[in-house]
Amino acid sequence: MNQNYPQILSHRQKFPALANKIYFNYGGQGPMPEASLQAIYNSYQEIQNLGPFSGKAGMWVENEINLIRGAIATELGVSPDTITLTEDVTVGCNIGLWGLDLQAGDHILLSDCEHPGVIAAIEEIKRRFNLEFSTCPIMATLNDGNPVEVIEKNLQPNTKLLVISHILWNTGQVLPLAEIVNLCHTVSPTPVKVLVDAAQSVGVLPLNLAEIGVDFYAFTGHKWWCGPGGLGGLYVSTKAREELHPTFIGWRGITKDKSGKPIGWQPDSRRYEIATSAYPLCRGLREAIAFHHQWGNPTERYEKIKELSRYLWEGLRTISDIDCLRTAPPEAGLVSFKLNNGKSHQQLVADLEKQGIMVRNILDPDCVRACVNYFTLETEIDKLVAEIKSICPKI
């Protein structure tokens, strides 16, 4: 594999966090490039120089919000008016879950691979509004089976919403979202809405959400985009916006009359935004997105991620104590594996961290997850594989 080491080494030097560790936790939080760190710091200084609450500062904030909304929209293949700025994926999912006018007896379907935060929200919605929800066995399709067929079998006449991840956070499986959306929108006279947890797909997959036709797509900037924690977003299609009501409400989402009284909602996806945010993060995320484009476009980066995840998968398969969850090369940057000797995954993660190698354990399924990005080095992968070979007999 020719990784063009001079170019990638120069690129990696712009990430301060990569100087003293071998990092495989991009699916949890990506390290920020120096340009993002400096942009955030400089932005805070600029706001203070302008006067934190002044007309000039207000114009600065409005400009930064418009710029990051536009940058995100370009990455997702949609128009800026469909993007709501949020703090993270979970907030975006909650906007979609609580804002639909679901009635007692309506059914929500989700996969058995969704994040606990989303599951907890659905359980509370069920309790409050006497809804129904069930899970479909998507995990079983990792190596054999058709997830679209599984979803179709589990849709019910009263299903109003499917909650699904584009890339499953635990197994790394990439779901065929366009086919899933088409199924849900055509399965009955009343289309089933699709809410996507995009925590692991934004910054990994080349995306055109307008072509996919998804209703809601919740994402964050702090994982694969390597932006700051605390800034993410929710895509709401123009059609779905007609049925999604604001739940969290504040001055950013409303329109006012001449006396300042609220009279309605913003005409686009700004209606789901609330109030004051850490606005310097906007420039930090914009710098992170632009930084990745210095290396390659989304398709080029995705292809490199797949090459490196295959390289890791092949290396792990040489270890007798390890079973990879996938029996074929991974489709994205998440590579999940388990010990077949009955030993503790948590202990393996802890022992690797002592050696400066960062991975994480997952509880369901019980496994270890390592994430590679397009700028991960083959030598780092070799080191991870060698350390696991060394550690496994000792734990």
C-alpha positions, 0 to 999 in steps of 0.5 A, a space after each residue: 500500500 503506497 500511502 505517500 508518507 511525506 505528504 501524510 506525515 506533513 499532514 499529521 504534524 498539524 494535529 498536536 494530539 497525534 504527537 505522543 500517542 497512537 490514536 484509534 478513537 476517531 469514532 469517539 472524538 477526533 483530534 483537532 488540527 492546529 488550525 481549528 484550535 487557533 481559529 477558536 482561540 482567535 475568535 474568542 479574542 475577536 469577540 472580546 475586542 468587538 465587545 461581547 454584546 455589541 452590534 459588531 459582535 452580532 454581525 460577526 456571529 451572524 456571519 460565522 453561523 452562515 458560513 458554517 451552515 453553508 460549509 456543512 450543507 456543501 459536505 452533505 449535498 443539501 441546501 443551507 436552509 435545511 441545516 439546524 445547528 446543534 450541540 451534538 448528535 443526541 440533541 439532533 435526534 431529540 429534536 426529531 423524536 420529540 418534534 413529530 406529532 406522534 399519537 398514542 398507539 403509534 409505533 417507532 421501529 429502531 435497530 438493535 444497534 442504536 446508541 443508548 442515548 437514543 434508546 433512552 429518549 425513545 423509552 421516555 417518549 413511549 412512557 409519556 405518550 403511550 407509544 409503542 416501539 420495537 427493535 429489528 435484528 440488524 446486528 445479525 446481518 453484519 456478515 449474512 442477511 439483508 438489512 432492508 428485508 429485516 426492516 421491511 419484515 418489522 415495519 407495522 401498519 402503525 409504524 410512523 418512524 424508523 430510527 436507524 444509524 447510517 454506520 453502526 457505532 458498535 459493529 461498523 456496518 454500513 447500512 444501505 440508507 437510500 434503499 431503506 429510505 425508499 422502502 419506508 417512503 413507499 411501504 404504505 399510503 402513509 410514508 414512514 419517516 426516517 431519522 438517522 443517527 449519523 455519528 459515524 458517517 459524517 466525515 467518513 462517507 461521501 454524502 448527498 442527502 438530497 439524493 438519498 431522500 432521508 427525512 432527518 439526519 443528526 450528526 456531530 463535528 467532533 468525531 470524523 470531522 475532527 472539529 471541536 466538541 459542542 457543535 453538530 447539526 440536524 438535517 431536516 428535509 424541506 418536506 419533513 419540516 412541514 411535520 416537525 414542530 419545535 420542542 426546544 424553543 428560544 430567540 434564534 428559532 422565532 420571528 418577532 413583530 415590531 414590538 419584539 413579541 414572538 409571532 412565528 417560527 423561522 421559515 427554515 431549519 433555524 426554527 429548531 435552534 434555541 439561543 446563545 451558543 459557543 460561536 467560536 466553535 463555528 470557525 473551528 469546525 469550518 477550519 477542520 472541514 477545510 483542512 481535510 480537503 487539503 488532503 483529498 475530497 470526500 471520496 478519496 478520503 473514504 477510499 483511503 479509510 477503507 484501505 487502511 481498515 482492511 489493512 488493520 482487519 487483515 493484521 488482526 486476523 493473524 492473531 490466534 486469540 482474536 476474532 474480527 466481528 466481520 468476516 469480510 473487510 470493513 466498509 468504513 473506518 470502524 474495526 471491531 474485534 473480540 478475544 476468543 480466549 474468554 479474557 477481558 476486553 476492558 483489560 486489553 483496552 487498558 493495557 494498550 493505553 499504557 503503551 500509548 495506544 488508544 482504542 475502546 471497548 463496546 458492551 453490546 456486542 462485547 468487543 473492542 473497537 479500533 477506528 482508522 482515519 485516512 491519515 492513520 499510518 500503516 506503522 501505527 496499525 502494525 504497532 497495534 497488532 504487535 502489541 495485541 499479540 504481545 498482551 493477549 497471552 498475559 491477560 
